[in-house]
Amino acid sequence: MSKKYKIWIDEAWRGPWLWPVVACALTFDKNNLPSKKLLDKINDSKKLSEKKREEIFEELIALSTPGLNKTPGLYFGVWIVDNYLIDQVNIKQANKEAMRRALIELLRKINKEDIDSVLIDWNDKYKFSELEKDPIYVIGWDGKVLEIWAASIIAKVFRDKLISTYSLLYPDLNLENHKWYGTKKHIDYLTWTNKVTWIHRISYKPVKKILEQKEKLLLHICCWPDATIPIVDLKDQYDITCFWYDPNIHPKSEYNKRLKAFKKVCEIEDIPYIEWEYDTETYFTETKWLEVCPEKWERCKKCYDFRLKRTLEEAKKLGIINYTTTLTISPHKDKNKIFETWIKLNKTNKEQFLFLDFKKNDWFKRSIEYTKINNIYRQNYCGCVYSKKN
């Protein structure tokens, strides 16, 4: 007497950049086949609408359910392997585990001795210790074999029901309308690390690349010697763009010396920069009537205000969320007044100011050493004409 069961195994979600992988092992009882009406409905799951797949799924589940006076006409097992295991062992091995566990679930319902063969529509050549004989691998049969169609329908509907749950957790992913393979929609969505969810396969190169990229930072530079060590220390953590906007520096010859030093260090550290205009009119307008104020007083506060406001405007234009300034490194600057300016600017802006006190960790002392080693010009006054006089 010939053995009763030919088992077919199929999977869903092998290719996407997120989710688990789902496998279904299935066999019909050839002595108790479903009605011709149901058999005629079953087709390649890729050719069926979601609504049609769900309708057939319900009928297949009913067919697999034993009753008082009937035996099942269908046996199946389903298993999922989550994205965490996929990341640990790779998708090929995770897919094997999903198939193996689906097979184990099926073997709880039929006698192992009654298995004629196990067939898989692919060529991975998995071996399962639960079987006496290795599976038979066939290619291209997913469009031809009824059992593969049925297994695929169960796996895909099971997948779609998971998608419905995930959709509640991640409404902005629009999961209902596409399955998140490497499509343009997915690429356009994954713009930054906070877009990567707990269901993403982070070992996949496109997702891994997003996680490894650095956050952008717009760094306002006050005087170049003060910026050397902040750049050296921050560039490992951030993708830095330096912003040079210092119309307070006088005279123009001094401004040019500092600008030249700024560009030299950008070249040494391989950091892009933006050089803004030498807008002396703004400086003198903003500090009018404050000429006699001592260092760190109201004139300096005004000077911080208009330079940092311009930095924020540039960050907005560039779409950079993080921004800060090197002003806090100087012992001649009041960091609290600088932070007060940023707090005022941040009240109505989504951009994030990094409250970094660069006086800490010997940054000022290290900046002096850096300028000596690299022969960088170092000024002997703050920058404005009033500080020069003082």
Secondary structure, DSSP 8 states (H G I E B T S, - for coil): ----EEEEEEEE-SSSSBS-EEEEEEEE-TTS---HHHHHH---GGGS-HHHHHHHHHHHHHHHS-BTTB--SEEEEEEEE-HHHHHHH-HHHHHHHHHHHHHHHHHTTS-GGGEEEEEESS------TT-SS--EE-SSGGGT-HHHHHHHHHHHHHHHHHHHHHHHH-GGG-TTT---SS-HHHHHH--SGGG--TTB-TTSHHHHHHHHS-EEEEEEESSHHHHHHHHHHHTTTEEEEEEE--TT--SHHHHHHHHHHHHHHHHHHT--EEE----HHHHHHHTTT-TT--TTSHHHHHHHHHHHHHHHHHHHHHT--EEEEGGGG-TTS-HHHHHHHHHHHHTT---EE----TTGGGHHHHHHHHHHHTT----SS-SSHHHHH-
